[in-house]
Amino acid sequence: GTTITISSNHWIMAWAGLEINTLAVLPLISKSHHPRAIEAATKYFLIQSAASALVLFSSMTNAWHTGQWDISQMTHPISCLVLTTALAMKLGLAPFHFWFPEVLQGSSLLTGLLLSTAMKFPPITLLYMTSPSLNPTLLVTMAILSVAMGGWMGLNQTQTRKILAFSSISHLGWMAIITVYSPKLALMNFYLYSLMTMTVFLSLNSMKALKLSTLMTSWTKTPAMSAALMLTLLSLAGLPPLTGFLPKWLIIQELTKQEMALTATIIALLSLLSLFFYLRLAYCTAITLPPHTMNSMKQWQTNKTTNPMMAT
């Protein structure tokens, strides 16, 4: 599905690829047969099918007015607005972000990894291909809203999957704000974000850490991985010596070149909100020593299949 979407020139092919993607990921979300997983799969299906219908509608409107089915020939303004809205729904950009944390909370960590990285790739590719004709005002508004909502709503979460969902929303804001001005920079941001998120999801998966309280005891079992996870989280937060700082720095630089210094300042200040919960995650992972008896159940039955290298 992803390959069809990213390699197509025709809107119908791009839409077909998005549909295949949606249908392929539904069994992965609902495979645990838990009511929450079924609910997440239903929500995901409804949102994605509505967004796909909007993609098809916008491309048909564009073809009606211009006679072009080519993806790069998206010139009709109303079609562009509808398309931006549809791709924002697919990605989980604010104000269409409410489904994403719920779906991620209902699926396993590995499915969550797929939803946060691979499933975001086709819509971002479509944004990249149509970037010259998109409405910058709408995208910048959505982007600032996404960074704000991702930061604010992630503050009081204790579930690691929800925290990662809100971090994904705020990172998407950074990608959306630069898509019109420098699409290559948005893609680079996406690649680096995917790499770091993959590290975090896989680390949490091997620790079986679904809550912050599990992370607090993880340093006793896998100290090396806890240290690596702390560094990755700080990189996701965008702290200077680490990789995650690079895309933010370049985006702020590009926005300043476009004489949008105020926008750059607002988005940089709003990302401090998400920095707060990344720091809390990092703090729980590697620095907290629980001095008292933990309220959470200790995991006495250790998992025998863990890799012995992790405990070094």
Secondary structure in CASP SS format (residue, H / E / C, confidence):
PFRMAT SS
TARGET T0000
AUTHOR 0000-0000-0000
METHOD secondary structure of the structure
MODEL  1
G C 1.00
T H 1.00
T H 1.00
I H 1.00
T H 1.00
I H 1.00
S C 1.00
S C 1.00
N C 1.00
H E 1.00
W H 1.00
I H 1.00
M H 1.00
A H 1.00
W H 1.00
A H 1.00
G H 1.00
L H 1.00
E H 1.00
I H 1.00
N H 1.00
T H 1.00
L H 1.00
A H 1.00
V H 1.00
L H 1.00
P H 1.00
L H 1.00
I H 1.00
S H 1.00
K C 1.00
S C 1.00
H C 1.00
H C 1.00
P H 1.00
R H 1.00
A H 1.00
I H 1.00
E H 1.00
A H 1.00
A H 1.00
T H 1.00
K H 1.00
Y H 1.00
F H 1.00
L H 1.00
I H 1.00
Q H 1.00
S H 1.00
A H 1.00
A H 1.00
S H 1.00
A H 1.00
L H 1.00
V H 1.00
L H 1.00
F H 1.00
S H 1.00
S H 1.00
M H 1.00
T H 1.00
N H 1.00
A H 1.00
W H 1.00
H H 1.00
T H 1.00
G C 1.00
Q C 1.00
W C 1.00
D E 1.00
I H 1.00
S H 1.00
Q H 1.00
M C 1.00
T C 1.00
H C 1.00
P H 1.00
I H 1.00
S H 1.00
C H 1.00
L H 1.00
V H 1.00
L H 1.00
T H 1.00
T H 1.00
A H 1.00
L H 1.00
A H 1.00
M H 1.00
K H 1.00
L H 1.00
G C 1.00
L C 1.00
A C 1.00
P C 1.00
F C 1.00
H C 1.00
F C 1.00
W H 1.00
F H 1.00
P H 1.00
E H 1.00
V H 1.00
L H 1.00
Q H 1.00
G H 1.00
S C 1.00
S C 1.00
L H 1.00
L H 1.00
T H 1.00
G H 1.00
L H 1.00
L H 1.00
L H 1.00
S H 1.00
T C 1.00
A H 1.00
M H 1.00
K H 1.00
F H 1.00
P H 1.00
P H 1.00
I H 1.00
T H 1.00
L H 1.00
L H 1.00
Y H 1.00
M H 1.00
T H 1.00
S H 1.00
P H 1.00
S H 1.00
L C 1.00
N C 1.00
P H 1.00
T H 1.00
L H 1.00
L H 1.00
V H 1.00
T H 1.00
M H 1.00
A H 1.00
I H 1.00
L H 1.00
S H 1.00
V H 1.00
A H 1.00
M H 1.00
G H 1.00
G H 1.00
W H 1.00
M H 1.00
G H 1.00
L C 1.00
N C 1.00
Q C 1.00
T C 1.00
Q E 1.00
T H 1.00
R H 1.00
K H 1.00
I H 1.00
L H 1.00
A H 1.00
F H 1.00
S H 1.00
S H 1.00
I H 1.00
S H 1.00
H H 1.00
L H 1.00
G H 1.00
W H 1.00
M H 1.00
A H 1.00
I H 1.00
I H 1.00
T H 1.00
V C 1.00
Y C 1.00
S C 1.00
P H 1.00
K H 1.00
L H 1.00
A H 1.00
L H 1.00
M H 1.00
N H 1.00
F H 1.00
Y H 1.00
L H 1.00
Y H 1.00
S H 1.00
L H 1.00
M H 1.00
T H 1.00
M H 1.00
T H 1.00
V H 1.00
F H 1.00
L H 1.00
S H 1.00
L H 1.00
N H 1.00
S H 1.00
M H 1.00
K C 1.00
A C 1.00
L C 1.00
K E 1.00
L H 1.00
S H 1.00
T H 1.00
L H 1.00
M H 1.00
T C 1.00
S H 1.00
W H 1.00
T H 1.00
K H 1.00
T C 1.00
P H 1.00
A H 1.00
M H 1.00
S H 1.00
A H 1.00
A H 1.00
L H 1.00
M H 1.00
L H 1.00
T H 1.00
L H 1.00
L H 1.00
S H 1.00
L H 1.00
A H 1.00
G C 1.00
L C 1.00
P C 1.00
P C 1.00
L C 1.00
T C 1.00
G C 1.00
F H 1.00
L H 1.00
P H 1.00
K H 1.00
W H 1.00
L H 1.00
I H 1.00
I H 1.00
Q H 1.00
E H 1.00
L H 1.00
T H 1.00
K H 1.00
Q C 1.00
E C 1.00
M C 1.00
A H 1.00
L H 1.00
T H 1.00
A H 1.00
T H 1.00
I H 1.00
I H 1.00
A H 1.00
L H 1.00
L H 1.00
S H 1.00
L H 1.00
L H 1.00
S H 1.00
L H 1.00
F H 1.00
F H 1.00
Y H 1.00
L H 1.00
R H 1.00
L H 1.00
A H 1.00
Y H 1.00
C H 1.00
T H 1.00
A H 1.00
I H 1.00
T C 1.00
L C 1.00
P C 1.00
P C 1.00
H C 1.00
T C 1.00
M C 1.00
N C 1.00
S C 1.00
M C 1.00
K C 1.00
Q C 1.00
W C 1.00
Q C 1.00
T C 1.00
N C 1.00
K C 1.00
T C 1.00
T C 1.00
N C 1.00
P H 1.00
M H 1.00
M H 1.00
A H 1.00
T C 1.00
END
